[in-house]
């Protein structure tokens, strides 16, 4: 079988790497890919938004499975378009992907289906949003651009002045385009964050191992949110009671809710959670695998991912055995460009990768990299991630940081506290 992976980030490099290991797969393509995917797949010069071009390529190469990595094409309906051509594409429908495409829809969905979530308020009119902030008690609040904002349209404001600044930022079309036309305010919750992803064909669910993402750009969870600065799996001190709560209060109700609302959902569903003293609360839903959580999860996944995807598409997940997981800890550390998530420079040469020997317990996953003039260079905000397996957090962390130190490019920045204790 030939497989096409759509996307060009760290998640897609990890997917290509994992899919290439399947005995069912003869060849892997990645569109558009990056310098890392080129090592395990054949890159195709097609944009993730070029649905017609991707379908034409899949037809010409007789692609047996197309895997959609990022949220933008999913929210634009790429899976619907592939299915209309009677071609296998992994991911939810456009209607299903709206769980991520609209934070306002996600909040309303949780309310309708009694999924535990923070209190929230949605405004289409900036003047009404300002009035809301003026008339509420001063204090912390979360401000979100409702649409897709590459993981950066969420701001935690500590007081009213910061909230007004966050409102102006999230509603600025120069920063987030149409994503900020609708603003969502949410109750600020305290606790520890957790990422839980599951496969579902709309009837059966297969929860993946939990992971913990670290979104703020600076140590100690300071600074603006990014797409993710590192991740760890498994998550220490996460007992069976919490796992069962998450499954029974979040994952199963989400699938039932989709069915009640006649929304077909087949693919990965990501729940970003806050574990509070009152139990888990849903901070966000995503319609795909998280990035960078995918990297440590796929390092730990011992089972073949391709049959899982095919059974998801066919609606036969009930015929699949539960995935097998490596019991060791995987730690992923992201190196980003100086200035990210704000303005940053690209085209900077990357050195030192040749000194790192890839192994089953150590991988470098590329995100914003390219080969220009025969030289590996930066091409994005999050540049690459070093992911290591170890017997416990400390060993995995040590291996990841020791090898990250070998990689150099001008302005390189990475957090030094992944994973936080």
N, C-alpha and C positions, 0 to 999 in steps of 0.2 A: 504493500500500500504506500502511496505517496501522501504526505501530509503538508498542508500549508498553514503556517502560523502567521497571523496578521498582527503587526505591531513592531516596535523597534526599541523597547526599553529593557530593563533588567528582568522584569517578569517574563517577557517573551524569550530572552536568552535562556532563562531557566527552563521554560517550557520546551524550547527546541532541544536543549541538553537532555531533558528527561524523555521526551518523545523519541529522540534518536536511539535510546537504549531499548526500545520495544522491539521484540522479534517480529512483530506484525508490520514494521515499518521498513521500507526499502530506501526511501529518500525523504528529506525534510527541506522545505522551502520556507523563507521568512520574508515578509513584505512589510515595511522596507528593510527591517533588520538593522544591525549595527556591526561594528568591527568584531564583536564577540560572537554574534550569531553566525558570522561567516566561517567560523571555525568548526561549527557543528551542523550547518545547513547552507543552502544556496540562497543568497540574498536576491530579492527581486525588487527592482526599482519601481514600486507602486506604492502610492500613498494609502493609508488606512481609510481615507475618505473616498477613494476611487472604487466604489462598489462594482461598477460595470467592468472596470479593468481587472479587478480581482476575480470576478466571475468568469470573464473571458480567459484569464490565465488558468484558472482551475479546470475549465473545460478542455483547454488545449493540452494541458499536461496530465489530464485524467487523474486529478486529485481525488483521493478517496475520502479525505477528512480535512475540513478547514476549521482551525481553532482561532477564535477571535479573542485577543488578549485585552486591549484597552476598552474603556467605557464609551468613548465617543462614537465609534462605528456601531456598537451595540444599540446605543440610544437613537442612532439614525436609522436603524432597521436593517442592518446588513444581513442578519440571520434570516429574516423574513424574505429578503431578496434571493438568497441562496436556496431556501426551501422552495420558493416559487419556480426555481429552475430544477427542482428535484435533486438537489445536491446536499450532501451532509455538511452541516455547519454547526459547530458547538458553541452554545451560548443562548441566552434568553431572547425572546421576541422583543420587538420594540416596545410593546405594551409592558412586558415584564421588566425591561431595562429602565423604565420610568421610575422604578423604586430608587434608582440612583440619579437619574436625569433631573428629577424635581424633588428637592428636599421638602418642599411643602406637601407634595403628594405623599412622600414617605411618612411624614408626621401624621397626616390625615389617615393614611393606611393603618398605622399603628393604633391610632385612636379608635378607628372602626373595628379593629380586630383585637382590641384589648391587650396589645403587646406593650409591656412596661417601658415607658419612655419619659423624658423630661417634659414639663409643661412648655408650651410653645405659643407663639403669636406670629401670624403671617400678614405682611403688608405689601400691597402693590404700589401704593402711593407714598413717595418719600416724605411728604409733609405729614401724613398720618403716622409714619414710622417715627419721625422726630417727636411728634406730640406724645406718642406712646412712651418714649424714653423720658420725656420731661415730666410725665405724670406718674411714673412708677417710682417706688423707693430707690434711692441711690444704692448701688452695690453691683456685684459681679453679674454679668450676663453674657451669653454666647450670641454672636452675630454671624449670620451665614448668608452668602449669596445662594439663592435657591437652586440655580442651575449648575452645570458642570464647570469646575474651576481648577481642575488638575490637583485636587487635594489642598489648595491654598486659599480657598474662599471661606475659611472659618477663622474667626477671631474671638479670643476670649478677652472681654473687656472687664477691667477690675472696678470701674466706676462709671458714672454718667458721662464724664468728659471723654473717656476712652471709648465708650459705646457710640457717642456721636461721631468720633473719628473713624471707628470701625464701620459705621453705617455709610459714611462718605466713601470709604475705601471699597466696600463690597458693592456699592451701587455705581461705582465709576466705570463707565463703558470702556474706557481706555485700558483698564486693568483686567476686567472680567467679561467684557462684551455684554451679551444678552443675559448672562448668568445672573447678574445682579438686578434684573428688572423686578424680581420679586425677592423680598428680604424676609428671612426667618429669624426670629429671636427665640432663644431657648433658655430655660432655667439652667443655671450653672450648677453642675453636680460635682460632688467630691467623692473620690474613691480611686481605684486603680483601673486602668484601661486594659481591654482584652480584645483580641481579634479572633473570631470564630467563623470559619468558612465551611460550607457543606455543599455536596453535590445533591441535586434533586432532579427527578424527571417529572415532578408534579404530583407524584404519589408516594414514592419512597425517598427517604433522605439518608445520606451517608455523611455524617459529620467528619470533618478533617480534624487533625490535632490542633488545639488552640495555639496561638502565637501572641506575642506582644510587640507592637510597633512603637517607635519613638519618633513622633512627628516634629516637635520643635527643633529648630536648627542648632541651638546651643546646649551645652551641658546643663544638667539640672532641669531639663524641660523648660528652658528659657528661650525667649525670642519668638519670632513668627513661625507659624506652622509651615511645614514643607510637605512634599509627597511622601516623606519617610526617610529618616536618617539611620535606621538600623532596626533589627528585629531579632527575637529569640524564640525558640520553640524546643522543648515544651516549656510551659510556664510553671514555675515553682509554686508550691502550696496551693494548687488548684485542685481541690478535692472532688470526689464523685458527686457530692451534694450540689455543688455549684454547677457542675456539668449537667446534671439532670434538670436543674432549674432552667438553665439556658435552653436545653433541648425542648422542655415542656412548655416554657413560657414564651420563648422567642422563635425557635426554628420551626417547630411543628405548627404553631399558630400562623406563621408567615406563609407556609405552603397552603394550609387550609384557607387562609384569607385570599390568596391568589385564585384558588379554585372557586371560592364563593363569588368572587368578582369576575369570574370567567376570563382570567388572564393566564395564558399558557406560560409556564416558567420551567425551562429545562436548561440547566447549567449550574454554575457556581453561584451561590448566594453568600455574600459576606456580611456579617453582622459586627459592627464596631460597637463594643459595649463598655459601659462603666459599671464596675462592681461596687455598689454602694452598700451601706449598712442595711438598707431595705431590700437588697437583692440586685440582680442585674437590670440595667436600663439600656435601651438601644440608643446610641448616639447617632448612628447612621447605618444605612444599608447600602451595599455596593452590589452591582450586577456581575461581578467578575472577581477573580483572585486579587488579593491585595498585593501591593508592591511597596516595600520589599519583603513582606511576609512569605510570598511565594518561594523565595530563594531558600530560606532555611527549611520550609515545609517539604519542598521537593528533594532537598538533600536527605531528609529523614524518611521520605516515602520509599519503601522497599518494593511495593507492588507496581505493576505495569499500569501507567496512567491511561494508555490508549483504550483498552477494553472498557474502563470506567466511563470514558467520554462517549464511546460508541453506544453503550447500554443506556446512557443518559439520553442521547438523541432518540434512540428507539423506544424509550419508555419502559425499559426492562431492567431497571436497577435492582429490582427485587430478586433477580437471578444472580447477583454478584456477591462474592464473599467480601467481608469487611477488609479494607486495606490493611497491610502490614506496615508497621512503623519501626524505624530504628530507635532503640531506647535511649540513645545518646542525645546530648544537647547540641543544637545548631545555633551558632551566633553569626549574625550578618551585620557588617559595618559598612556604611555607605560613605564614599568620598564624593564631595560635591565641589562645584566651581565657586571661587571666591565671589561673594555678593549674593549668591543664591539664598533665598527664593526671590530676591530682587534682580536687578540687572547684573549680568555676568558676561565675561569674555569667553569666546569659543575659538577653536582652531589652535589651542595650545598643545604642544607636544607632550606626550605621556611617556615617561621612562620607568624602567624597573620591572615591568611585567615579565620580561624574559628571565628574571631571576627567581620567579615563583613557579614551582613545579606542581601542576595540577594533579590531584589525587582524589580517590573516592571520598576522602574526608576533608578536602580543601579545594574550593573552586572560586575563581574570579568571574563574576557575572557583569557583563558590560551593560550600560544603560545609554549614556550620552557620549558615544565614541564613534569615530569614523576613521577611514584610511584616506588621507589626502596627500598627494604627491609621495605616496609610498610610505608615509609616516603616520603612526597612530597618534590621534589628536582628540581633544575634547570637542563635543558638539552639542552639549546640553548642560542643564543645571546639576542633575545627579549624574555623575560620570560613570562610576562603577561601584561594585560592592564585593568585598571579600567575605566569603562564607566558610565557616569551619565547623566540623563536628568534633566533639570531645567528650570524655567521660566526666560530665558535669560542666557547669557554667564557666568556672574559672579556666579549665583547660581549653574549652572552645573559644573563650574570649581571648586568651593569651595567643593562641594560634592565629586568630583573625587579626589582631592588632600587630603581631610580629610581622605578618606578611603585608599588611596595609602599609607599614613603615617603609617597605621596599619600593613603593610606588610613588612617583613624584610628577607633579605638573604645577605650573605657576598658579598660585592662589588656592591650591588644594586645601580643603577644609573637611574635617570629619569630627564627630563628637568623640570624646574620650571616655564616655561613661555608658557605652552600650554593652550589655543591658544594665539598666539602673537596678540597684538592689531594692 
